[in-house]
Amino acid sequence: MAKVSVYSDTHYQQHIHARHHRFQADEGSDLGGEDSGPNPYELLLSSLGACTSITLRMYADRKGWELGEISVYLHFHRDEDGNEFIDRTLSCSRELTDEQRQRLLEIAAKTPVTKTVGRGTLIESKWQ
């Protein structure tokens, strides 16, 4: 379904290859990185936001709803007990009814990446 390779040849900078796309990740200077790309949590939020926006657009297109510009704002945070949360706020440039907004919130809760993050997908690691 999806494959990515990541390699690092210096410090915290990561080179990411996804199909024919190439980009970088890094830690910010406050954590000793060079801030040459998004940090891992920002990439996680980016995946969730992109999947949310794409899914909402697909759904709205099928329904014939005009959303205009879709924006997804995400914030990852921890409380004082270490519990982790992601706040997701949606907006679009076109007027929607309360019913449409409610339905789109329901759809956002069912996007593929939302489900993967929410259920805590098993990760198996091994050495090559």
Residue frames as a rotation matrix with the C-alpha (Angstrom) as fourth column:
MET 1
0.561 0.828 0.000 0.00
0.828 -0.561 0.000 0.00
0.000 0.000 -1.000 0.00
ALA 2
0.897 -0.356 0.261 2.71
-0.319 -0.931 -0.175 2.49
0.305 0.074 -0.949 0.97
LYS 3
0.539 -0.810 -0.233 6.48
0.842 0.513 0.166 2.19
-0.015 -0.285 0.958 1.18
VAL 4
0.891 -0.347 0.291 9.03
-0.326 -0.938 -0.120 4.78
0.315 0.012 -0.949 2.26
SER 5
0.373 -0.825 -0.424 12.77
0.851 0.486 -0.197 4.61
0.369 -0.288 0.884 2.83
VAL 6
0.954 -0.122 0.273 14.63
-0.226 -0.893 0.389 6.91
0.196 -0.433 -0.880 5.18
TYR 7
0.382 -0.876 -0.293 18.38
0.854 0.456 -0.250 7.27
0.353 -0.155 0.923 5.55
SER 8
0.987 -0.157 -0.032 20.65
-0.121 -0.861 0.495 9.52
-0.105 -0.485 -0.868 7.52
ASP 9
0.472 -0.881 0.036 24.27
0.668 0.331 -0.666 10.29
0.575 0.338 0.745 6.75
THR 10
-0.664 -0.701 0.259 24.87
0.334 -0.589 -0.736 13.13
0.669 -0.402 0.625 9.18
HIS 11
-0.946 0.184 0.265 23.53
-0.323 -0.556 -0.766 14.37
0.006 -0.810 0.586 12.49
TYR 12
-0.498 0.826 0.264 19.70
0.087 0.350 -0.933 14.32
-0.863 -0.441 -0.246 12.75
GLN 13
-0.221 0.403 -0.888 18.92
-0.882 -0.471 0.006 15.18
-0.415 0.785 0.460 9.13
GLN 14
-0.256 0.268 0.929 16.85
0.162 0.959 -0.232 12.46
-0.953 0.092 -0.289 7.43
HIS 15
-0.726 0.027 -0.687 16.51
-0.669 -0.257 0.697 11.88
-0.158 0.966 0.205 3.69
ILE 16
-0.198 0.787 0.585 13.09
-0.121 0.572 -0.811 10.47
-0.973 -0.231 -0.018 2.82
HIS 17
-0.889 -0.014 -0.457 12.18
-0.456 0.099 0.884 8.69
0.033 0.995 -0.094 -0.41
ALA 18
-0.237 0.883 0.405 8.53
-0.003 0.417 -0.909 7.99
-0.972 -0.216 -0.096 -1.17
ARG 19
0.699 0.343 0.627 8.01
0.557 0.289 -0.779 6.66
-0.449 0.894 0.011 -4.71
HIS 20
0.128 -0.676 0.726 9.71
0.874 -0.269 -0.405 9.35
0.469 0.686 0.556 -6.86
HIS 21
0.764 0.201 0.613 9.46
-0.055 -0.926 0.373 12.07
0.643 -0.319 -0.697 -4.20
ARG 22
-0.133 -0.858 -0.497 12.43
0.805 0.199 -0.559 13.21
0.578 -0.474 0.664 -2.13
PHE 23
0.510 0.240 0.826 12.27
-0.213 -0.895 0.392 15.37
0.834 -0.375 -0.405 0.97
GLN 24
-0.546 -0.813 -0.200 13.91
0.117 0.162 -0.980 15.84
0.829 -0.559 0.007 4.36
ALA 25
0.792 0.603 -0.098 13.08
0.202 -0.107 0.974 15.67
0.577 -0.791 -0.206 8.01
ASP 26
-0.414 -0.909 0.047 15.14
0.283 -0.178 -0.943 17.03
0.865 -0.377 0.331 10.89
GLU 27
0.202 0.384 -0.901 14.86
0.979 -0.111 0.173 18.14
-0.034 -0.917 -0.398 14.46
GLY 28
0.853 0.140 0.503 14.68
0.176 -0.984 -0.024 21.82
0.492 0.109 -0.864 15.29
SER 29
-0.062 -0.952 0.301 17.71
-0.081 -0.296 -0.952 23.66
0.995 -0.083 -0.059 16.58
ASP 30
0.185 0.198 0.963 16.24
-0.929 -0.284 0.237 23.54
0.320 -0.938 0.131 20.10
LEU 31
0.861 0.108 0.496 16.79
-0.299 0.897 0.324 19.74
-0.410 -0.428 0.805 20.04
GLY 32
0.023 -0.986 0.163 20.21
-0.195 0.155 0.968 19.89
-0.981 -0.054 -0.189 18.39
GLY 33
0.223 0.110 0.969 19.08
0.838 0.485 -0.248 19.55
-0.498 0.867 0.016 14.77
GLU 34
-0.832 -0.552 -0.050 19.64
0.415 -0.680 0.604 21.88
-0.367 0.482 0.795 11.86
ASP 35
-0.063 0.930 -0.362 15.91
0.043 -0.360 -0.932 22.50
-0.997 -0.074 -0.017 11.22
SER 36
-0.837 -0.356 -0.415 16.33
-0.390 -0.144 0.909 21.48
-0.384 0.923 -0.019 7.54
GLY 37
-0.604 0.713 -0.355 12.85
-0.121 0.358 0.926 19.95
0.788 0.602 -0.130 7.35
PRO 38
0.347 0.814 0.467 9.77
-0.708 -0.099 0.699 19.11
0.615 -0.573 0.542 9.40
ASN 39
-0.635 -0.497 0.591 10.30
-0.766 0.500 -0.404 17.07
-0.094 -0.709 -0.698 12.54
PRO 40
-0.955 0.208 -0.211 8.77
0.139 0.944 0.300 13.57
0.262 0.257 -0.930 12.82
TYR 41
-0.456 0.844 -0.282 5.64
0.599 0.057 -0.799 14.75
-0.658 -0.533 -0.532 14.65
GLU 42
-0.213 0.349 -0.913 5.08
-0.531 -0.826 -0.192 17.47
-0.820 0.443 0.361 12.06
LEU 43
-0.804 -0.090 -0.588 5.29
-0.565 0.422 0.709 14.80
0.185 0.902 -0.390 9.35
LEU 44
-0.826 0.555 -0.100 2.76
0.556 0.769 -0.315 12.67
-0.098 -0.316 -0.944 11.23
LEU 45
-0.182 0.773 -0.607 0.38
0.225 -0.568 -0.791 15.63
-0.957 -0.281 -0.070 11.48
SER 46
-0.487 -0.057 -0.871 0.98
-0.746 -0.491 0.449 16.40
-0.453 0.869 0.197 7.80
SER 47
-0.970 0.125 -0.210 -0.08
-0.005 0.849 0.528 12.87
0.244 0.513 -0.823 6.86
LEU 48
-0.511 0.819 -0.261 -3.21
0.742 0.267 -0.615 13.14
-0.434 -0.507 -0.744 8.96
GLY 49
-0.163 0.427 -0.889 -4.06
-0.134 -0.903 -0.409 16.59
-0.978 0.052 0.204 7.59
ALA 50
-0.719 -0.154 -0.678 -3.48
-0.675 -0.078 0.733 15.60
-0.166 0.985 -0.048 3.96
CYS 51
-0.907 0.408 -0.104 -5.59
0.372 0.892 0.256 12.46
0.198 0.194 -0.961 4.31
THR 52
-0.336 0.807 -0.485 -8.35
0.576 -0.232 -0.784 14.46
-0.745 -0.543 -0.387 5.99
SER 53
-0.254 0.199 -0.947 -8.42
-0.492 -0.869 -0.051 17.13
-0.833 0.453 0.318 3.29
ILE 54
-0.871 -0.107 -0.479 -8.31
-0.480 0.389 0.786 14.61
0.102 0.915 -0.391 0.43
THR 55
-0.804 0.586 -0.099 -11.07
0.594 0.794 -0.129 12.47
0.003 -0.163 -0.987 1.94
LEU 56
-0.208 0.745 -0.634 -13.32
0.321 -0.561 -0.763 15.47
-0.924 -0.362 -0.122 2.60
ARG 57
-0.445 -0.013 -0.895 -12.81
-0.719 -0.592 0.366 16.69
-0.534 0.806 0.254 -0.97
MET 58
-0.965 0.074 -0.251 -13.65
-0.104 0.773 0.626 13.23
0.240 0.630 -0.738 -2.38
TYR 59
-0.568 0.793 -0.219 -16.78
0.748 0.387 -0.539 12.99
-0.343 -0.470 -0.813 -0.26
ALA 60
-0.150 0.504 -0.851 -17.93
-0.028 -0.862 -0.506 16.53
-0.988 -0.052 0.143 -1.09
ASP 61
-0.729 -0.160 -0.666 -17.33
-0.645 -0.168 0.746 15.95
-0.231 0.973 0.019 -4.80
ARG 62
-0.905 0.415 -0.092 -19.53
0.363 0.867 0.340 12.84
0.221 0.275 -0.936 -4.71
LYS 63
-0.245 0.839 -0.486 -22.25
0.818 -0.091 -0.569 14.82
-0.521 -0.537 -0.663 -2.93
GLY 64
0.059 0.212 0.975 -21.93
0.818 -0.570 0.075 17.82
0.572 0.794 -0.207 -5.25
TRP 65
0.829 0.155 -0.538 -20.94
0.494 -0.652 0.574 20.10
-0.262 -0.742 -0.617 -2.36
GLU 66
0.404 -0.701 0.587 -18.61
0.306 -0.502 -0.809 22.98
0.862 0.507 0.012 -3.16
LEU 67
0.620 -0.249 -0.744 -16.06
0.775 0.045 0.631 23.40
-0.124 -0.967 0.221 -0.34
GLY 68
0.876 -0.425 0.228 -13.69
-0.310 -0.858 -0.409 25.87
0.369 0.288 -0.884 -1.97
GLU 69
-0.156 -0.988 -0.009 -10.39
-0.466 0.081 -0.881 25.94
0.871 -0.133 -0.473 -0.12
ILE 70
0.833 0.341 -0.436 -10.10
0.164 0.601 0.782 23.32
0.529 -0.723 0.444 2.62
SER 71
-0.116 -0.865 0.488 -7.84
-0.633 -0.315 -0.708 23.97
0.766 -0.391 -0.511 5.60
VAL 72
0.747 0.217 -0.629 -6.93
0.299 0.736 0.608 21.45
0.595 -0.642 0.484 8.28
TYR 73
0.084 -0.684 0.725 -5.11
-0.714 -0.549 -0.435 22.75
0.695 -0.481 -0.534 11.37
LEU 74
0.655 0.084 -0.751 -3.52
0.263 0.906 0.331 20.15
0.708 -0.414 0.571 13.63
HIS 75
0.114 -0.597 0.794 -1.88
-0.838 -0.487 -0.246 20.34
0.533 -0.637 -0.556 17.05
PHE 76
0.313 -0.141 -0.939 -0.13
0.350 0.936 -0.024 17.45
0.883 -0.321 0.342 18.81
HIS 77
-0.117 -0.370 0.922 0.27
-0.738 -0.589 -0.330 17.85
0.665 -0.719 -0.205 22.56
ARG 78
-0.312 -0.033 -0.950 0.66
0.493 0.849 -0.192 15.96
0.813 -0.528 -0.248 25.83
ASP 79
0.690 0.521 0.503 -0.99
-0.217 -0.514 0.830 16.62
0.691 -0.682 -0.241 29.15
GLU 80
0.112 -0.702 0.703 0.87
-0.957 -0.268 -0.115 16.58
0.269 -0.660 -0.702 32.46
ASP 81
0.425 0.085 0.901 0.20
-0.504 0.849 0.158 12.82
-0.752 -0.521 0.403 32.80
GLY 82
-0.639 -0.768 0.046 1.83
-0.342 0.337 0.877 12.09
-0.689 0.545 -0.478 29.44
ASN 83
0.096 0.742 0.663 -1.43
0.581 0.499 -0.643 11.37
-0.808 0.447 -0.383 27.58
GLU 84
-0.871 -0.487 -0.070 -1.14
0.188 -0.461 0.867 12.36
-0.455 0.742 0.493 23.94
PHE 85
0.231 0.970 -0.072 -3.74
0.439 -0.170 -0.882 14.28
-0.868 0.172 -0.465 21.94
ILE 86
-0.862 -0.322 0.391 -4.20
0.499 -0.405 0.766 15.58
-0.088 0.856 0.510 18.43
ASP 87
-0.005 0.833 -0.554 -6.57
0.192 -0.543 -0.818 18.50
-0.981 -0.111 -0.157 17.98
ARG 88
-0.759 -0.145 0.634 -7.89
0.637 0.029 0.770 18.84
-0.130 0.989 0.070 14.41
THR 89
-0.082 0.698 -0.711 -9.78
0.082 -0.706 -0.703 21.94
-0.993 -0.116 0.000 13.25
LEU 90
-0.422 0.050 0.905 -11.40
0.875 0.285 0.392 22.05
-0.239 0.957 -0.164 9.82
SER 91
0.004 0.516 -0.857 -12.46
-0.060 -0.855 -0.515 25.00
-0.998 0.053 0.028 7.72
CYS 92
-0.334 -0.097 0.938 -13.38
0.914 0.211 0.347 25.73
-0.231 0.973 0.018 4.14
SER 93
-0.947 -0.176 -0.269 -13.94
0.124 -0.972 0.201 28.90
-0.297 0.157 0.942 2.17
ARG 94
-0.604 0.796 0.022 -17.54
-0.132 -0.128 0.983 28.14
0.786 0.591 0.182 1.15
GLU 95
-0.377 0.588 0.716 -20.62
-0.926 -0.223 -0.304 28.39
-0.019 -0.778 0.628 3.35
LEU 96
-0.747 0.177 -0.641 -21.93
0.041 0.974 0.221 25.07
0.663 0.139 -0.735 4.62
THR 97
0.368 0.889 0.272 -25.08
-0.463 -0.078 0.883 24.13
0.806 -0.451 0.382 6.47
ASP 98
0.025 -0.293 0.956 -24.83
-0.985 0.156 0.073 22.82
-0.171 -0.943 -0.285 10.02
GLU 99
0.793 0.348 0.500 -25.80
-0.282 0.937 -0.204 19.40
-0.539 0.021 0.842 8.68
GLN 100
0.827 -0.545 -0.135 -23.01
-0.004 0.235 -0.972 19.46
0.562 0.804 0.192 6.08
ARG 101
0.029 -0.844 0.536 -20.43
-0.800 -0.341 -0.494 20.50
0.599 -0.414 -0.685 8.68
GLN 102
0.252 0.136 0.958 -21.59
-0.830 0.539 0.142 17.74
-0.498 -0.831 0.248 11.02
ARG 103
0.972 0.140 0.186 -21.42
-0.026 0.859 -0.511 15.13
-0.231 0.492 0.839 8.26
LEU 104
0.567 -0.823 -0.027 -17.93
-0.202 -0.108 -0.973 16.26
0.798 0.558 -0.227 7.26
LEU 105
-0.031 -0.527 0.849 -16.80
-0.993 -0.079 -0.085 15.93
0.112 -0.846 -0.521 10.89
GLU 106
0.605 0.323 0.727 -18.12
-0.444 0.895 -0.027 12.36
-0.660 -0.307 0.686 10.84
ILE 107
0.955 -0.293 -0.038 -16.24
0.099 0.439 -0.893 11.68
0.278 0.849 0.448 7.61
ALA 108
0.269 -0.902 0.338 -13.03
-0.688 -0.425 -0.588 13.20
0.674 -0.074 -0.735 9.05
ALA 109
0.150 -0.150 0.977 -13.26
-0.908 0.370 0.196 10.74
-0.391 -0.917 -0.081 11.94
LYS 110
0.696 0.224 0.683 -13.28
-0.036 0.960 -0.279 7.86
-0.718 0.169 0.676 9.43
THR 111
0.658 -0.494 -0.568 -10.37
-0.730 -0.236 -0.641 8.80
0.183 0.837 -0.516 7.16
PRO 112
0.734 -0.361 -0.575 -7.80
0.189 0.922 -0.337 6.03
0.652 0.139 0.745 6.61
VAL 113
-0.349 -0.932 0.094 -4.93
0.157 -0.157 -0.975 7.76
0.924 -0.325 0.201 8.43
THR 114
-0.131 0.400 0.907 -7.26
-0.889 -0.453 0.071 8.77
0.439 -0.797 0.415 11.28
LYS 115
0.865 0.495 -0.080 -8.19
-0.430 0.815 0.388 5.12
0.257 -0.301 0.918 11.74
THR 116
0.393 -0.800 -0.454 -4.55
0.384 0.591 -0.709 4.00
0.836 0.104 0.539 11.58
VAL 117
-0.548 -0.604 0.579 -3.41
-0.234 -0.555 -0.799 6.54
0.803 -0.573 0.163 14.17
GLY 118
0.020 0.679 0.734 -6.44
-0.925 -0.265 0.271 5.99
0.379 -0.684 0.623 16.39
ARG 119
0.897 0.402 -0.187 -6.21
-0.320 0.879 0.353 2.25
0.306 -0.257 0.917 16.64
GLY 120
0.354 -0.830 0.431 -2.48
-0.784 -0.013 0.620 2.14
-0.509 -0.557 -0.656 17.36
THR 121
0.830 -0.010 -0.557 -1.17
-0.435 0.613 -0.659 0.06
0.348 0.790 0.505 14.45
LEU 122
0.780 -0.564 0.273 1.30
0.200 0.637 0.744 -2.69
-0.594 -0.525 0.610 15.35
ILE 123
0.648 -0.679 -0.345 4.88
-0.724 -0.407 -0.557 -1.92
0.238 0.611 -0.755 14.29
GLU 124
0.869 -0.439 0.230 7.34
0.325 0.855 0.404 -4.78
-0.374 -0.276 0.885 13.87
SER 125
0.628 -0.738 -0.245 11.06
-0.777 -0.606 -0.169 -3.97
-0.024 0.297 -0.955 13.67
LYS 126
0.809 -0.464 0.362 13.98
0.393 0.884 0.254 -6.15
-0.438 -0.063 0.897 12.55
TRP 127
0.053 -0.872 -0.487 17.58
-0.487 -0.448 0.750 -5.80
-0.872 0.198 -0.448 11.36
GLN 128
0.851 0.161 -0.500 18.43
-0.525 0.263 -0.809 -6.50
0.001 0.951 0.309 7.74
